[in-house]
Amino acid sequence: MDFAQPKAVALVDDDDDFREALSERLTLEGFEVSAYPSAEAALKAVDAGFAGVVVSDLRMPGLDGRQLLARLQAIDEGLPVLMITGHGDIADAVEALRHGAYDFVAKPFAFERLLDSLNRALEKRALVLDNRRLAAAQSDAGLELPLLGSSETMARLRATIAQLADARLDVLIEGETGVGKEVVARALHNGGRRRIHPFVAVNCGALPEGLIESELFGHEPGAFPGATRRRIGHIEQSHRGTLFLDEIESMPTAVQVKLLRVIEEREVQPIGGAAKTLDLRILASSKIDLEDAIRAGAFREDLYYRLNVVKLRVAPLRERREDMPLLFAHFLRRAAAREDRSAPGLTAAVRRHLLEHDWPGNVRELVHFAERVAAGLTDPGGVGVVEEEAGGLTERVARYEAELIRETLERCDGDVTAVTEALRLPRKTLYDKLQKHGLKPADFRRRREG
């Protein structure tokens, strides 16, 4: 399941030559074209899951374009249908718009005119299909599992976690900020027999300077000035359970030496106290390549090899975009539930942001984005709210009118008399429409002359 843009076009036209020529042109533009000589043939192939758009001639023997539109709407009301019609049938085409057609083009038409409408219709279709997938994902019982995603990368990671969950091996987890390294660590802990014992997570980069050893190893009363009572350190707290050392690359070198003994001997020595034997599993994570830190002299090589018994890499979102719908649906549902509201549908602006953004903050950034969308912000995370590009009937008819006048001006070299004759319009009416659409005949004359 992903946010890939649909490219399928079902082309329906009884004119063999026209159908073949248009099919070839659309294929050259990268569309996946299925051509049908009749509405009846198309109806056998197009269903509610069709990931594309139907382009149909209006007048055909047997079922015509309007009847095909009605049948298709009964199958899937969210399926865009574009009508191709002759100039003499524009009134019928407008009537088809009133009954749900997405748009229409009149023969002869500029291919770019059809291409523009087709791309907009495919964007709309993509949005409809994605919203359906998200709705299905939101009711998926498997959403409560950690490490969501259907990509091969995540499937392989989940399988590895299942294999390692009950092992006694220490694990090094690598990945960029926000990819979910702690989620992986908790999955390793919760999947094994240690799950009934403590999972102690320590952010090495957040430990207060000067108190790091006391926080990790603990201390006895009187061990240093101010130590009035015994303190059990994080390492000892994880006895019989799991110790997770997040951002281990931030640990000072002096503390790394003491940690090495914990890993090798499975014992901890509180400040001012005697050594204690522990039963624990150690998981560590790093957002950088520790081998680079070793070369820079910031991380001990012997500690690295002790930790690196097994290494797991958590891929960033940009490498597994196919997981985005499921993840976003899960976080959106969770955020909406906290606000005691229904999860909103996917808008064109949100969909575009999900597709095009690089997500440097990875899953953490996606969670925050879902929370803003769930809160109903009109401009979530800088994503503008975009109105439906096709517009209503009035807007679509106006757009068609402007395009038709523009094409005629091009064809007639900006000659107003020739345009009035071609469009069978009074001169005053033409000038009114030129002013309405911001078109100037002189611009088209200069273009031809230049």
NUVEX-875842 format. One record per atom (N, C-alpha, C): x, y, z. Coordinates in steps of 0.05 Angstrom, whole numbers, plus 32768, in hexadecimal, padded with zeros to 4 digits. Layout:
XYZ/...
REM end
This chain:
80117FE88000/800080008000/801280198000/800F802A7FEC/801F80437FEB/800F80597FDF/801C80717FDE/800F80897FD3/8017808D7FB6/801D80787FA7/8025807B7F8B/800F80877F7B/801780997F68/800380A67F57/7FF880937F43/7FDD808F7F41/7FD2807E7F2D/7FD980887F11/7FDD80767EFE/7FE3807E7EE2/7FD180707ECE/7FBD80617ED8/7FAC80517EC6/7F9780627EB9/7F92805E7EA0/7F7D806C7E91/7F6D80577E81/7F5380567E85/7F4180457E75/7F3580577E60/7F3D80537E47/7F3580637E30/7F1E80557E21/7F0780627E1F/7EF080567E13/7EE780677DFB/7EE9805C7DE3/7EE1806B7DCB/7EDD80577DB4/7EC7805B7DA5/7EC080487D90/7ECF804E7D76/7EDD80657D74/7EEC806C7D5C/7F08805E7D5F/7F0C80497D4F/7F2480397D51/7F3E804A7D4D/7F3E805B7D38/7F56806B7D32/7F5C807F7D49/7F47808D7D51/7F4A80A17D67/7F5380937D80/7F47807C7D87/7F4D806E7DA0/7F6A80657D9F/7F73805A7D89/7F8E80507D87/7FA380677D88/7F9D807D7D7B/7FB080947D7B/7FB280A17D97/7F9B80A47DA4/7F9B80B17DBF/7FA8809E7DD3/7FA380847DD0/7FAF80707DE2/7FCD80717DE0/7FD780727DC7/7FF480737DC3/8000808D7DCF/7FF380A37DCB/7FFD80BD7DD6/7FFE80BC7DF4/7FE980B27E01/7FE880B17E1E/7FFD809E7E29/800280887E1B/801680757E23/803280817E22/803780917E0D/8050809F7E0B/805480B37E22/803E80BD7E2E/804080CF7E44/804380C17E5F/804480A67E5E/804980977E76/8030808B7E83/8019808E7E77/800080837E82/7FFE80657E7B/7FEF80577E8C/7FEA803B7E87/7FCE80387E7B/7FCD80377E61/7FB380397E53/7FA7801E7E4C/7F8E801C7E53/7F7E80057E4A/7F6880107E38/7F6780087E1F/7F5480137E0C/7F3D80007E06/7F24800B7E05/7F0C7FFB7E00/7EFB80087DEA/7EF07FF87DD8/7EE080027DC2/7EC380097DCA/7EBB80017DE2/7EA080057DEA/7E9E80087E09/7E8880147E12/7E8380177E2E/7E7F7FFB7E3B/7E727FEA7E2D/7E6D7FCF7E37/7E887FC07E3E/7E9B7FC37E2B/7EB67FB67E2F/7EC47FC37E47/7EC27FDD7E4A/7ECF7FEA7E61/7EC47FE27E7B/7EA97FDF7E7C/7E9C7FD87E96/7EA57FBC7EA0/7EAD7FAB7E8E/7EB77F907E96/7ED27F917EA4/7EE17FA87E9F/7EFC7FA97EA8/7F007FBD7EBF/7EEE7FD07EC2/7EF27FE57ED6/7EE17FDF7EEF/7EEE7FDE7F06/7EDF7FD97F1F/7EE57FEE7F34/7EDB7FEB7F4C/7EDE7FFF7F61/7EFB80037F69/7F0C7FF07F64/7F287FF37F6B/7F3A7FFE7F55/7F2D80067F3F/7F3D80107F28/7F4D80297F30/7F6780267F2E/7F79803C7F36/7F80804E7F1F/7F6B805B7F15/7F6F806D7EFE/7F56807D7EF8/7F5580857EDF/7F4080977ED5/7F34808B7EBB/7F1A80907EB6/7F0D80887E9E/7F0B80A07E8B/7F14809D7E72/7F1080B17E5E/7EFE80A67E49/7EE780B27E45/7ED280A67E33/7EC780BA7E1F/7EC280B07E07/7EB380C07DF3/7E9780C37DFD/7E8A80DA7DF7/7E6F80DE7E00/7E5B80CF7DEF/7E5F80D07DD4/7E4C80C37DC2/7E5880A97DB7/7E4B80937DBE/7E5480787DB5/7E3B80677DB1/7E3D80537D9F/7E2680417D9B/7E24802F7DB4/7E0C80247DB9/7E0880157DD1/7E0680287DE9/7E1480227DFE/7E1580347E15/7E25804D7E0D/7E1A80657E11/7E2A807D7E0B/7E3980867E24/7E47809C7E21/7E5880A67E37/7E4980AC7E50/7E3180B87E4E/7E2180BE7E66/7E1780A57E74/7E1080917E65/7E0780787E71/7E1F806A7E7E/7E36806B7E71/7E4E805F7E7D/7E55806E7E97/7E5280887E98/7E5780987EB0/7E45808E7EC7/7E2C808A7EC1/7E1980827ED6/7E2080667EE0/7E2880547ECF/7E3080397ED7/7E49803A7EE8/7E5C804A7EE0/7E75804C7EEF/7E7180587F0A/7E5F806C7F0C/7E5A80797F26/7E4D80657F39/7E3D80537F2E/7E30803E7F3E/7E45802A7F49/7E5B80267F39/7E7180157F42/7E8280237F56/7E89803C7F50/7E9B804B7F62/7E9780697F5C/7E8980767F6F/7E8380937F6B/7E9C80A47F6C/7EB280997F75/7ECA80A97F77/7EDC80A57F5E/7ED280987F49/7EE280947F31/7EDF80AB7F1D/7EF480BA7F17/7EF180D07F04/7EED80C77EE8/7EDA80D47EDA/7ED480CD7EBE/7ED780E77EAE/7EE880E77E99/7EEC80FE7E87/7EDD80F87E6D/7ECE810B7E64/7EBF81087E4B/7ECC81167E34/7ECC81087E1D/7ED681147E03/7EBD81187DF2/7EBA81307DE8/7EA281357DD8/7EA881487DC1/7E9681497DAE/7E99815C7D98/7E8F81777DA0/7E96818C7D90/7E8E81A77D97/7E6F81AA7D98/7E62819B7D88/7E45819D7D87/7E37818F7D9F/7E4681807DAF/7E3A81727DC5/7E42817E7DE0/7E4B81977DE1/7E5581A37DF9/7E3F81A47E0E/7E2681AA7E06/7E1081AB7E19/7E0C81907E26/7E0F817B7E17/7E0D81607E23/7E24815A7E36/7E3C81657E2F/7E5381617E41/7E4F81707E5B/7E4581887E5A/7E3F81977E72/7E2B81897E83/7E17817C7E76/7E03816D7E85/7E1181557E93/7E2481497E86/7E3381337E92/7E43813C7EAA/7E4E81557EA9/7E5B81607EC0/7E4881627ED8/7E2F816B7ED2/7E1B816D7EE7/7E1581527EF4/7E19813D7EE5/7E1381227EEF/7E2C81147EFA/7E4281237EFD/7E5981177F0A/7E7281127EF9/7E7281197EDF/7E8A81167ED0/7E9F81297EDB/7EB881217ED9/7ECE81317EE5/7ED3814A7ED3/7ED481467EB9/7EDA815C7EA7/7ED481527E8B/7ED681657E77/7ED2815C7E5B/7EE4816D7E4A/7EEC81627E33/7EFB81707E1E/7EEC816C7E04/7EED81807DF3/7EDE817F7DDA/7EF2817B7DC3/7EEA81697DB0/7EFB81657D98/7EF7817D7D85/7F0C81847D77/7F28817C7D7B/7F34818A7D93/7F44817D7DA3/7F4F818A7DBB/7F6D81887DBA/7F79819B7DC8/7F96819A7DCB/7F9C81847DDF/7FB081747DD9/7FB6815D7DEB/7FBD81677E07/7FCA817E7E09/7FD181897E24/7FB9818E7E35/7FA281957E28/7F8A819A7E36/7F8081807E44/7F80816A7E34/7F7881507E40/7F8C81477E55/7FA6814C7E50/7FBA81437E62/7FB781517E7D/7FB2816B7E7D/7FAE817A7E96/7F97816F7EA6/7F80816B7E99/7F6881617EA6/7F6D81447EB0/7F7B81347EA0/7F8081197EA8/7F9181177EC1/7FA681277EC2/7FB881277ED9/7FA981307EF2/7F9881447EF0/7F88814D7F07/7F7581377F10/7F69812A7EFD/7F5681147F04/7F6580FD7F12/7F7D80F77F09/7F8D80E17F15/7F9580E97F31/7F9B81037F36/7FA1810B7F51/7F8981087F63/7F72810F7F59/7F59810B7F68/7F5580EE7F6E/7F5980DD7F5B/7F5580C07F5E/7F6980B57F73/7F8180BF7F72/7F9580B67F86/7F8C80BD7FA2/7F8180D57FA5/7F7880DE7FBF/7F6180CC7FC9/7F4E80C67FB8/7F3880B47FC0/7F4280997FC9/7F54808D7FB9/7F5E80727FBF/7F6E80737FD9/7F7E80877FDD/7F8F80897FF5/7F7D808C800E/7F68809C800C/7F56809F8023/7F498084802A/7F4280758015/7F36805A801A/7F4B80488028/7F638049801F/7F788038802B/7F7C80408048/7F7D805B804D/7F8180648068/7F6A805C807A/7F51805E8070/7F3A80558080/7F3C80388087/7F4580288074/7F49800B8079/7F5F8006808D/7F748016808A/7F8B8013809C/7F84801A80B9/7F72802E80BC/7F6B803780D7/7F5A802280E6/7F4E801080D7/7F3F7FFB80E5/7F4E7FE080E6/7F677FE180DD/7F787FC980DD/7F807FC180F9/7F797FA98102/7F807FA1811D/7F9E7FA08122/7FAD7F9C810C/7FCA7F9A810F/7FD87FB58115/7FC97FCB8116/7FD57FE5811A/7FE27FE88135/7FDA7FD88148/7FE67FDB8163/80017FCE8165/80097FBF8151/80247FB38151/80397FC8814D/80517FC48158/80667FD88153/80727FD58137/80827FE8812F/80907FE78116/807E7FE280FE/806A7FF480FB/80577FF280E6/80647FF580CB/80597FE780B7/80627FEA809C/80627FD0808D/805B7FD28073/805A7FBA8062/80727FB88050/80857FCA8052/809D7FC98041/80AE7FB08048/80BD7FA88034/80CF7F918038/80E37F97804F/80EC7FB08050/80FF7FB88065/80F47FB38081/80DB7FBC8085/80CF7FB980A0/80C77F9C80A6/80BF7F8E8091/80B87F728095/80D17F63809E/80E77F698092/81017F5C8099/81097F6380B5/81067F7D80BC/810D7F8680D7/80FC7F7880EC/80E27F7680E7/80D07F6980FB/80D87F4B80FE/80DF7F3E80E8/80E77F2280EA/81007F1F80FA/81137F3180F6/812C7F308105/81277F358123/81167F488129/810F7F4D8145/81027F348152/80F17F278144/80E47F0E814E/80F97EF98154/810D7EF78143/81237EE38147/81347EEA815F/81397F048163/814B7F0D8178/813E7F128193/81237F148194/81167F1D81AC/811D7F0D81C5/81207EF381C2/81267EE281D9/81447EDB81DC/81547EE581CA/81707EDF81CB/817E7EEF81E1/81957EE681EA/81A47EF381FF/81B87F0881F3/81B77F0A81D9/81CB7F1C81CB/81C47F3981CF/81DA7F4981D3/81D67F6681D3/81D37F6F81B6/81C57F8681B2/81BF7F8F8197/81C57FAD8195/81D17FB5817F/81D67FD18178/81C27FD98163/81B27FEE8168/819D7FF78156/81A68012814A/81A88013812F/81B1802B8122/819A80378111/81998051810F/8185805E80FF/8184807C8104/817A808B80F1/817880A880F4/816580B0810B/816680C98112/815480D48126/813780CF811E/812880C58131/810B80C3812D/810280AA811E/811380978117/810B80808108/80FD806B8119/8100806D8134/80F380598145/810680458151/811E804D8158/8131803B8164/81288030817F/811B8041818F/8111803881A9/80FA802481A5/80EA80298190/80D48016818A/80E07FFA8184/80F67FF98176/81047FE08170/810D7FD3818A/811A7FE4819B/81247FD981B5/810D7FCE81C6/80F77FDC81C7/80E07FD381D7/80D47FB981CB/80D47FB881B1/80CA7F9F81A4/80DC7F8781AB/80F67F8C81AB/81087F7681B3/81037F6E81D0/80FE7F8181E1/80F97F7B81FE/80DE7F6D8201/80C97F7981F5/80AE7F6F81F9/80A97F5481EC/80BA7F4D81D8/80B67F3481CA/80C37F1C81D7/80D27F2081ED/80E07F0A81FA/80D87F068217/80E67EF48224/80DF7EED823F/80E57F038253/80F57F17824B/80FC7F2D825E/80E57F418260/80D07F3E8250/80BB7F53824F/80AE7F57826A/80AF7F43827C/80A27F478296/80B47F5682AA/80CC7F5D82A1/80DF7F6B82B1/80E47F8782A5/80F37F9982B3/80F57FB582AB/81027FB8828F/80F77FCC8281/81057FD68269/810E7FF28270/81277FF68273/81328010827C/813F801E8265/81338034825D/813E80448246/814D805C8251/8166805E8247/817780748250/818080848238/817A809E8237/818380AF8221/819F80BA822A/81B380AE821E/81CF80B58226/81D580D38221/81C880DE820D/81CD80FA8206/81BF810D8219/81AC81038229/819D8115823B/81A581128258/81B98101825E/81C280FD827A/81D181178282/81CB8121829A/81D8813A82A3/81F6813782A7/8205814A829C/82228149829D/822A814A82BB/823D813982C2/8247813882DD/8238812482EE/8220811B82E5/8211810782F4/820D80ED82E4/821A80EC82CD/821680D582BB/821C80BA82C9/823380B982D7/823B80A082E3/8227809882F9/821F80AC8309/820B80A7831E/81F1809E8313/81E880AA82FD/81CF80A282F1/81D0808682E6/81E6807F82DA/81E8806482CD/81EF804F82E2/8203805482F2/820E803F8304/820380408320/81F780578328/81EE805A8343/820480618356/81FD80668370/8211806C8384/8207806483A0/821A806183B1/8214805B83CD/8214807583DE/8207807583F5/8208808D8406/82258094840D/822B80AE840C/824680B88412/825A80B383FD/825280AA83E5/826680A583D0/827380BF83C7/826580D583C9/826F80EF83C1/825E810483D0/8268811C83D2/8259813183E1/823D813483D5/8229813383E6/820D813583DE/81FF811B83DA/820E810583DA/820280EA83D7/81F980E183F2/81E180E983F9/81D780E38414/81C780C98415/81BF80BF83FE/81B180A583FE/81BA809483E6/81B3807B83E8/81BB806983D2/81AA806E83B9/81B7806D83A2/81A980708389/81AE80588378/8198804C836E/819A8035835B/819C8040833F/81B1803B8331/81B580458316/81A480378302/81A2804382EA/8192803882D4/819A801B82CD/81B4801682CE/81BE7FFB82C7/81B37FE682DA/81B57FEC82F4/81AB7FD98307/818C7FD68306/817F7FEC82FF/81617FEB82FD/81587FD882E8/81697FD382D4/81627FC182BE/81687FA482C4/816F7F9D82DC/81757F8182E4/815E7F6F82DC/81657F5982CE/81527F4582C4/81427F4F82AC/81457F6882A5/81367F73828E/81497F7C8278/81447F94826D/81537F9E8256/815B7FBB825C/81757FC08256/81807FDB8257/81827FE6823B/81757FFC8235/81768008821B/81868022821C/819D80238210/81AE803B8210/81AA804A81F6/8199805E81F6/8193806E81DE/81A9808381DA/81AF808881C1/81C4809C81BA/81DE809681C8/81E7807E81C7/81FF807681D5/8218808481CB/8216808F81B3/822D809F81A9/823280B881BA/821E80C081CA/822180D881DB/822F80D281F5/823480B981FB/824080B28215/825D80BA8217/826580C8822C/828180D0822F/829480B8822F/82AC80BC8226/82BF80A68223/82C58099823E/82C780AA8253/82CE809F826E/82B8808C8278/829F80928271/828980818279/828880688268/8291806B824F/82928053823D/82A3803D8249/82B980458257/82CB80318262/82BC80208277/82AD802E8289/829E8020829D/8288800F8292/827B8019827C/8266800A8270/82707FF08263/82897FF18259/82957FD9824D/82967FC28261/829C7FC8827A/829C7FB3828F/82817FA88293/826C7FB98293/82517FB08296/824A7F9C8281/82527FA28268/824B7F908252/825B7F768253/82757F78825A/82867F60825A/827F7F4E8272/827C7F5A828A/82797F4A82A2/825C7F4782AC/824B7F5782A1/822F7F5882AA/822E7F5E82C8/823D7F7382CF/823C7F7C82EB/82407F9A82EB/82357FA68300/82367FC38303/82427FCA831E/82527FDF831F/825D7FE88338/82558004833E/824180088351/823980238358/825080338363/824F804D8361/8264805E836C/8264805A838B/827B80538395/827E804F83B2/8274803483BC/826D802283A9/8262800983B2/826F7FF183A5/82667FD983AB/82727FC183A1/82647FB98387/82727FA98377/82677FA0835D/824F7F8D8361/823C7F8E834F/82247F7D8351/82207F6F8336/821B7F568337/82167F47831F/81F97F4B8316/81F67F4E82FC/81DB7F5482F1/81D47F4082DB/81BB7F3D82D7/81B07F2E82C0/81A17F4282AF/81AC7F4A8299/819F7F5E8289/81A77F5B826B/81977F66825B/819D7F67823E/81A27F848237/81B67F8A8227/81BC7FA58220/81B67FAA8202/81A67FBE81FE/81A07FC881E3/81AA7FE581E2/81B77FEB81CC/81C1800781C9/81B9801181AD/81B6802C81AC/81AF80378192/81C1804F818C/81C480548172/81D4806B8169/81C880778150/81C88091814E/81BE809E8136/81D580A48122/81ED809D812A/820480A18118/821280868114/822480858101/8234806D80FD/824B806D8112/824A805A8124/825D805A813A/827A80558130/827D80498119/82988045810E/82A480608107/8294807380FF/829E808F80FA/82A6809B8114/829680978129/829D80A28144/82B78096814E/82BB807C8148/82D4806F8151/82EC807C8143/82EA80818129/82FF808D811A/830580AA8124/82F080B7812E/82F380D28138/82FC80D28155/830080BB8161/830980B9817C/82F480BF8191/82DA80BF8189/82C480C5819B/82B780AD81A7/82BE8095819D/82B1807D81A7/82C5806781A8/82C4805781BE/82D7804181C2/82D1802A81AF/82E6802181A2/82E3800B818F/82DB7FF1819D/82E77FEC81B5/82E17FD381C3/82C47FD381CC/82B97FEA81D4/829D7FEC81DD/828B7FE781C5/82937FF281AE/82837FEE8195/82807FD1818F/82967FC28190/82957FA68188/82867F95819D/82877F9E81B6/82777F9081CB/82597F9481C6/82527FAC81BF/82357FB281BA/822B7FA781A0/823D7FA6818C/82357F9F8171/82357F80816D/82287F72817F/82257F55817A/82127F508163/81FC7F5F8164/81E87F5F814E/81E17F7C8148/81E17F83812F/81DA7F9F8128/81C07F9F8118/81AE7FB18120/81957FB58112/81947FD18107/818C7FD480EE/818A7FEF80E3/816C7FF580DE/8163800C80E7/8147801480E3/8147802880CC/813A802180B6/813B8032809E/812B804C80A2/813480628097/8125807B8098/810C807A8086/80F9808C808B/80E0808B807C/80E4808E805E/80F8809E8056/80FB80A28039/81038089802A/810D80758039/8114805B802D/80FD8047802D/80E7804E803A/80D0803C803B/80B6804B803A/80B4805B8024/809C806C8021/8082805C801F/808580428017/806C80328015/805F802D8030/806F80328045/8063802F8060/80548047806A/8057805D805B/804B80778063/802D80768069/801D806A8057/8000806B805C/7FF8805D8076/80038046807B/7FFC80378094/8005804680AC/801E805180AC/8028806080C2/8017807980C7/8012808880B1/800380A180B4/7FE7809B80BE/7FDA808680B4/7FBF807F80BD/7FBF807880DA/7FD3806A80E3/7FD480628100/7FD8807B8112/7FEB808C810A/7FF080A3811B/7FD980B7811A/7FCC80B98103/7FB580CB8100/7F9E80C28111/7F9980A88110/7F83809C8120/7F8980A0813E/7FA1809B8146/7FA9809E8162/7FA680BB816C/7FB080CE815B/7FAE80EA8162/7F9180F48163/7F8180EB8150/7F6580F38150/7F5680E88168/7F5C80CF8170/7F4F80C38187/7F5580D381A1/7F6E80DD81A3/7F7580EE81BA/7F65810881BB/7F5E811281A3/7F4F812A81A1/7F31812581A2/7F2A810B81A4/7F0E810281A5/7EFF810B818C/7F0B81068175/7EFF810D815B/7F0580F88147/7EF780F88131/7EFC80E4811B/7F1580ED810C/7F2480D98102/7F3B80DF80F2/7F3380EC80D7/7F3E810380D0/7F36811080B7/7F408101809F/7F3481068088/7F3D80FA806F/7F5681078065/7F6280FB8051/7F7A81058045/7F73811B8031/7F7F81328034/7F7B81478020/7F928146800B/7F8E81557FF5/7FA281557FE0/7FBC81617FEB/7FBA81767FFC/7FD281828007/7FE2816F8019/7FD38161802B/7FE0814E803D/7FED8138802E/7FDE812D801A/7FE98118800A/800381207FFB/800381387FF1/801A81427FE2/803281447FF6/802C814E800E/804281508022/804D81358029/803C8121802D/804581068033/805680FB801D/804F81018004/805E80F67FED/807981047FE9/8079811E7FEC/8090812E7FE3/80A481347FF9/809C81348012/80AD813C8028/80C28126802D/80DA812D8035/80EF811A803A/80EF810E8056/80E0811A8068/80DC81108084/80F7810C8092/810781218095/8120811E80A3/811D811680C0/8105811C80CC/8100811480E7/80F380F980E9/80EF80EC80D2/80E580D180D0/80CA80CD80DE/80C780B680EB/80AD80AF80F7/80A480C4810C/80B880CE811B/80B180E3812F/80A480FB8122/80B08104810B/80A4811A80FD/8089811480F1/808580FB80E8/806B80F380DD/805680F380F3/805D80EA810B/804B80EB8121/804181078127/8054811A8127/804C8136812D/803B81418117/8041813A80FE/8031814380E7/8014813880E9/8012811E80F0/7FF7811280F3/7FE88120810A/7FF58127811F/7FE881358135/7FDD8150812C/7FED815F811C/7FE381798112/7FCB81758100/7FCC816180EE/7FB6815C80DC/7F9D815480EC/7FA181438100/7F8A813A8110/7F7D81518120/7F8E81658127/7F84817C8136/7F74818F8124/7F738189810A/7F63819A80F7/7F7081B480EF/7F8A81B580F0/7F9881CE80E9/7F9481D280CB/7F8F81EB80C3/7F8A81F180A7/7FA481F28097/7FBA81F580A4/7FD481F68097/7FE881E480A6/7FE381C980A7/7FF381B880B7/801081B680AD/802281BF80BF/803E81BC80B8/804781CB809F/803981E18099/804081F08081/803381E58068/802181D2806B/801481C78053/7FFA81D6804F/7FF881E48038/7FE081F38033/7FC881E2802D/7FB181EB8034/7F9881DC802D/7F9181E38010/7F8F81CF7FFF/7F8A81D47FE3/7F6D81CD7FDD/7F5F81DF7FCF/7F4481D97FC7/7F4481C47FB1/7F2E81B67FAD/7F2C81A27F98/7F3381AF7F7E/7F4781A57F70/7F5181B27F58/7F3D81B37F42/7F2C81A07F3F/7F1981A07F29/7F0481B57F2C/7EFE81BD7F45/7EE981D17F4A/7ECE81C67F44/7EBA81D87F48/7E9E81D07F42/7E9881D37F25/7E7F81CF7F1E/7E7681D07F02/7E7D81EB7EF6/7E7682017F03/7E7B821B7EF8/7E9882207EF2/7EAA82187F04/7EC6821C7F00/7ED1820B7EE9/7EC781F27EE7/7ED081E07ED2/7EC781EA7EB6/7EAE81F47EB4/7EA481FF7E9B/7EB482177E93/7EBA82297EA7/7EC982417EA2/7EE5823A7E98/7EF182267EA5/7F0C821D7E9D/7F0C82137E81/7EF782037E7A/7EF581F97E5F/7EF2820F7E4B/7EE082237E51/7EDB82397E3F/7EF582497E3A/7F04824F7E4F/7F1D825D7E4C/7F31824E7E3B/7F3282347E3F/7F4582247E30/7F3D82237E12/7F2382217E0D/7F1982207DF1/7F1F823A7DE3/7F1B82517DF0/7F21826B7DE4/7F3F826E7DE0/7F4E82657DF3/7F6C82677DF0/7F7582577DD8/7F6B823F7DD5/7F73822D7DBF/7F6B823A7DA4/7F5482467DA4/7F4A82537D8B/7F5B826C7D84/7F62827B7D98/7F7482927D94/7F8F82897D88/7F9982737D93/7FB282687D89/7FAF82607D6B/7F9A82527D66/7F9582487D4B/7F90825E7D37/7F8482747D40/7F7D828B7D2E/7F9182A27D2F/7FA8829D7D3B/7FBD82B27D3D/7FB382CB7D4A/7FA082C87D5D/7F9682E07D6B/7F8382F17D5B/7F7A82E77D44/7F6882F77D33/7F4C82F57D3F/7F41830B7D4A/7F28830B7D58/7F1183037D45/7F11830D7D2C/7EFC83067D1A/7EFB82E87D14/7F1282DC7D10/7F1382C07D0B/7F0A82B07D24/7F1082BA7D3C/7F0882AD7D54/7EEA82AE7D58/7EDE82C57D52/7EC182C77D55/7EB282B57D41/7EBE82B27D2A/7EB282A07D16/7EB582827D1F/7ECD827B7D29/7ED2825F7D31/7EC182577D49/7EBD826A7D5B/7EAD82647D73/7E90826B7D71/7E8982797D5A/7E6D82827D55/7E6382927D6C/7E7482A77D73/7E6D82B97D88/7E6C82D67D7E/7E5982E67D88/7E5983037D82/7E73830F7D8C/7E7D83247D7E/7E9683307D85/7E96833A7DA2/7E8083477DAA/7E7E83527DC6/7E80833B7DDA/7E7283257DD5/7E72830F7DE7/7E8F83047DEA/7E9D83027DD3/7EB882F87DD4/7ECA830A7DE5/7EC783257DE1/7ED883377DF0/7ED283367E0E/7EB883317E15/7EB1832E7E31/7EBF83157E3D/7EBF83007E2E/7ECC82E77E37/7EEA82EA7E38/7EF582F87E25/7F1282FD7E25/7F1A830C7E3F/7F0A83207E46/7F1083307E5E/7F0D831E7E77/7EF8830E7E77/7EF282FC7E8E/7F0982E97E93/7F1582DE7E7E/7F2A82CA7E81/7F4782D67E7F/7F4982F17E7C/7F6382FD7E7B/7F7382F77E62/7F6582F37E4B/7F7282EC7E32/7F7383057E20/7F8A83097E13/7F8E831F7E01/7F9683157DE5/7F86831B7DD1/7F8D83117DB6/7FA983197DAD/7FB283317DB5/7FCC833B7DAC/7FE283287DB6/7FDF831C7DCE/7FF383097DD8/7FF782F27DC5/7FE282E97DB9/7FE382D27DA7/7FEE82DA7D8B/7FEA82F37D83/7FF682FD7D6A/801482FF7D6D/801D830B7D83/8039830E7D88/804782F37D89/803A82DF7D96/804582C57D98/804A82B97D7D/803782BD7D6B/803A82B27D50/804F82C17D40/804F82DC7D44/806182ED7D35/807E82E97D3E/808182E37D59/809C82DE7D64/80A682C47D5D/
REM end
